[in-house]
Amino acid sequence: MFQAGGADTHTVVAGSGGPTVVVVPGTNFTAAACLPLATALAARYRTVLVDVPGQPGLSSGERGLAEGRLDWYGAWLSDVITACASGPVIVLGHSFGAAIALSSASPRIDGQILVSPGGLTGLRLTPGVLLPPPGSRFPGHGTAPGCSAPCTAPAAPLGPRWWTG
């Protein structure tokens, strides 16, 4: 455990060889959940798994550190890389971890692998995404709580069709 970006940061390090691969898990994912991947990577590379602050795992659980800003996470990852590697690194980011990888300006990053990248743009949902097509029943429900009529979508669609019943 060490301090990076002002946050307690937990890492798991395995393997040897170069370059170092730094694995940054996504939202609600932990270093422990990446152990099968780390085992495979550690056979050829020095592998560093990090627990992202504000997410499950052994790093700081405080979510307010970043105040929702990717630049904080990018600076945090740069600090992690400085603390864990003396040479070039490859950053493997999954989901939100991919957005963190892209936000780091560390000069030691020699390459990035982005797996199911998330958090790269703001989430935009229209009400139509949340509703089934007109006349369709909501999945798994016959009636709404406190309502005797069947739960059906409004007469006119509000956005793109995404659900079929």
Salt bridges, closest charged atoms under 4 A:
ASP51 OD2 - HIS10 ND1 3.00
GLU67 OE1 - ARG69 NH1 3.09
ASP71 OD1 - ARG69 NE 3.08
